[in-house]
Amino acid sequence: MQIEPGKLRSSGFAFGTPVPSPIPAAVSAASGLEAGQPKLESQWRDMEWTEEQKTSLMKTVSSYRPSCHDVTQARVLLLGPVGSGKSSLISSVQSVFNGRVTNRAMVGSSSTSFTKKLQSFNIHGEKGEDPTGLVLCDIMGLGDGEMTGLTLHDILSVIKGHVPEGHKFLPDQPVRSETAGFVKRPSLKDKIHCVAFVVDASKILTYPKGLSTTFRQLRKHISDLDVHQVALLTHVDAICPETAKDVTQVYKSHYIQDMMSKAGALLGMSTSYIVPVKNYSSELDLNVNTDVLLLSAVDHILQYTDLYFQDNTPQPTGPKIE
């Protein structure tokens, strides 16, 4: 579908100014939960919280290679509102493999997007090993107004593989064939192979009303490109005191289970595509349970990424049979 760049800025792909995050009690009250409600007796998703599970997941991610021989690395685009935790997620995943908390992806703390350009981050194996088969792509946040928000046209241009690495997005200069470095005939390796939407659990109830429509429009256009989509619910520790103290409680939390459903409604997506994560922020040391949750999210992404290659790998052509 051809979309005229000049017509996009008025199509609803800009967001209102973010509202301050509610405290956990406010979240629970607004969602009909009692602050003192006991946690669930069993996990509503099975998860092993062990060092062995962390090691297994690290091996799975480290050894991943796209099933298409023409592509050496899968490119996953993180897409979400300003402040949702996209850059923090990249740094957190890199930290797990580095063995210490690091911040390679620059993280902003204001209501405007720190990331202004397309940046691709290789996820390396342990102790500086060769890059894995996964690249996480960071992009300008879905902005806080018409002059800062990404347009649908530019988002789709990234997914189609037209946008060069390091391209700086400007609201009055949409990506065109004349753009410096524009990839006119992108190959499979240039394209985005999976989109992971990133939303903040503590802002689910206070996001602008039009955001759900925006997400559904985005998802429709991305689906038209045959790109699979998942979602990550960040800052789950901010809405659940028990999970803030012990991340293994994430799948026993009424708060988080309820916010998962609300995130699904916001995105127009089944909760089976959504996973909760806790990013490293103020911590100086890694935590095995936080690592397991992060690695499980990466594994979730890779499962849907590989579906793209199964759907788009050229089939070998044999001799014509008369």
N, C-alpha and C positions, 0 to 999 in steps of 0.2 A: 504494500500500500504506500503510495507516494503522499507525503505530507509536506505542505508548503511551510518552510521555516518561519516566514513572517506572520503566520496565522496562529502560532502555537502559544504565544505568551498570554493570550486571552482565553485559552482553552481549559483553564482550571488547574494547570500543573504548577501552581505556586501555593505556598502554605502560609497560614497566618502566623503571627509571632508566637513562639512556644510559650506555654503557660507553665509556671513553676510546678515542680513535681509535688504531688500530695504526699503526706506522711502515711505510713502503713495503716494507721487507724482510720484515716480518711478514706483510703482505698477500700478497706474492708467494710466500712459503713456504707459507702456508695454502692458497693456490689452486693449488699444484703447479707454480709457475713458478720458474725459476732466476733469481736476482738479476742474474746476468751475461748473461742470454739476449739475443742481439742483437735489435734492433728489426726490424720487418717492412720489406722493401724497398719496398713500395708501400702506399699508403693503402687500408684496407679500406672506406672510404667516400670518394667523390670530394669534394674541397674545394679551392677556390681561395683562396690566402692572399695577396691583393693589395689595395691601396688601392681599385682599381676595383671589386673584389667587395664591399668594405665600402660603397662609395657606392651600388652597385646594390641591396644589401640594405636600406640605409637608405631608399632611395627606395621600395622595395616595402612596407616597414612603414609609412612615412609616408603613403603614398597609399592604404593599405588602408581600405576601407569595407565594412561588412557587406552582403551581397547582398540582405538583406531591407530594404525601404524604411521599414518601421516602426521600425527600430532604427538609431541613428546610431553606436553604439559596441558592440563585442563585449566581453563581460565574461568574463574567464578567472580561475578560482579556483586559486590555488596551495595545495596540500594536502600536508603531510608531517610527519614527526616533528619534535620540538623540535630545533633546531640544524642542520637539514638545509640551510639557506641560502636560505629563501624570501624573507625581507626583503632579504638581500644581493643576490639576483638582481634584485629590483625596482630597487634603487639602482644596480646595475651597468648595467641596460638604460637607465635614465634618464641615467646618466653618459655613455653613448655618444652620446645625442642632445644632451646639454648641452655636449659637447666638453671636459669635464673631470670628474674623479672627484668625485662628490657622494654624500651619504647622506641622502636625503629620508625613506626608510623607516627607522625606528629599528631598529637591529640589536642584539640581545642577545648576550652571551657566556657566559651561565651555562647550567646544565642545565635551566632552566625557561624557558618561552616568554616572550619580551619582549612580543610582540604578544598583547593580550588582547581586542581588539575587531575587528570587521569594518571594514577600511579599503580604499578603492578608490583606485588611483593612475592618473591619466591619463598616458599616454606622449605627450609633446609632440614635435613635429618639431624640427628644428635651430633653435637660437638663439631659443627662445621662441615658435616658430610655434604655430598653433592645435593643439589636441590631435589626435592621430591617431585612427583608429577602434578603438583598443585600450585597454582598461582592465584592469590587473592587480589582482586582489583578494587582499589578505593577510588571514589569519585566524589565530587562536590555533593553535599547533602541536598535533599529536596528542600528548597530554601524557605526563608521566612518572609518572602514578599516577591513581587513581580521582578524586581531588579536584582534579586540574588538567587532565585530558584532556577533549577535545571528545567529545560523544556523537554517535552516528549520527543521532539525531533532529535535532540542531542543524545538523549538516553538510548534511543533506538539506533542511532549512528554508532554508538559505542558497542552495542550488542552485535550489530552487523559487521563490526571489525573495521569500520572506516576511520576511526579516530586514532591518531598516533599517540604513542606513549609520551606523557608529559604535556599533552595539550591542555592549555589553560582555558577554562570555560568563561565566556563573557556573555551576559544576557543580551547585549545588542549585537553580538557577532555569532550567530548560529553556525554550526559546522556545515561547510559547503565543499564542493569539489575543488574550490580555489583555496581552501584552508591549507596552511603550510603542513606538509607531511601527510595530507589526506590519502588514505589507502583506497585507490579507485577499484581495485579488484581483489578484495580480501580473500585469502585462502581460509581453510577450516581452522588453522592454527591461530589466525588473527581474531577470530570471532569469540564471543562470550558463549560458554557452553552450559552455564547454569546461572540463575539469578537467585541470590539469597536476600530477601527483604529483612531488614533489621529494624525492630521497633522496641521502644522503651516501655517496660512493664509498668513503671511508675507514672507514665503519661497516657496510658491507654484511655483513661476516662476523661482526659482533658485535651486531647488532640483536637484540632479544628474540625468542625462538623463535616466539611467537604472532603476530608482526607480519605474517608472510605470510598467515595466515588472516584477519587484520584487513583487510589490503589487498584480499584477494579478496572479502570480504563487502562492503566499500565499493564495489568496482568493480561488483559485481553490482547493488547498489541504484542506483548512478549510471547504469548501463547501462539499467535499467528506466525511467529518466527520459529515455532517448534522448539522453544527453549523451556526446559523444566524449571519450576520455581519452588523454593522452600522458604521458610521464615525462621528467624532467630528472635527469641524474646529475651532482651537483655535486662540488666539491673533487677533481676528477680530478688536479690537480697534486699533491695530497697523497699519491697512491698511485704516482706515476710520476715519478722524478727527471728523466728526459729531458723530459717534458712541463712540469715545473716550470721548467726552464731555457728551453724553447722550445715554446710551445703548438701550433705547427704539427706537432709529433710526436704529437699526440693520437690520430690515426687510423693511426699506425704502431706503437702501443704494445701489446704483448702483455698488460700489466697491465690496461689500460683495456678492451681487447676482452674479456678474461676477466671483469672486473667488470660489464660490460654484460650478459653472459649471466647472471651471478648476480643482477643487479638485475631482469632479466626473470623469473627464477624466483621472486624475492621478491614481485614484483608480480602474477605470473600474467599476464604480458604479453609479446608478441613484442618482440624487440629492435628491430624496425623502427619501433616507436612511441617508442623511447628515444633521447635525444641527450645527449652529454656537454657540460658547460659549466664554465667557470672564472669565478668571480665576482671582482670587484675587492675587495680586503680591505685590505692594508697599502700598496698602491700609491698614489702621488700623481698619476701621469700615465697617460693612456690608452695602450694598445698596440693597434695595428691588427689583429694576429692574434687577440687576446682579443676585440676588438670583432666580428670576423667570426664567431667561434664563438658569441658571445652572440646576434648578429643572426640567425644560422642557426637557433638554437633558437627564437627568436620567430617566424621564418618557418614553422618546423615546426608550432608551435602554431596559427598562423593558418590553415594548410591544413585542420586538423581542426576548427577553429572554424567555418569556412565551410561544412563539411559539415552542421553543425547547422542553419544557416539554409536550406540547400538542402532539408533534411528537414522543416523546420518553418515555412517561409514559406507563408502562406495562398495558395492557388491562386485566381486570378480566376475568377469564375463568370459565364459568358455567358448569353445568353437560352436558355430551355428549348426544346429542339427536340422537337416532337411526333413 
